[in-house]
């Protein structure tokens, strides 16, 4: 029984190795392409940081207040 199990383990490992080695020939990288449009140096990209930052700040304050309230209830 041990011989059959070791034979199957060896054959599956060998088959997996051949599948990986054969599949490596099919994988090809994509060409560099055009690189996309160039950004205009006179007009910087607008990023709305304020909206997300204020929401994160409000969520942090609310979470802190909840933790303080829970801590006071336990006493």
ZIVENQUI-V499419 format. One record per pair of residues at least 12 apart in sequence whose ideal C-beta (glycine too) atoms are under 10 Angstrom apart, sorted by sequence separation. I is the first residue (numbers start at 0). GAP is how many residues later the second one is. D is the distance in Angstrom with one decimal. If there is no record, write none. Layout:
I	GAP	D
I	GAP	D
This chain:
none
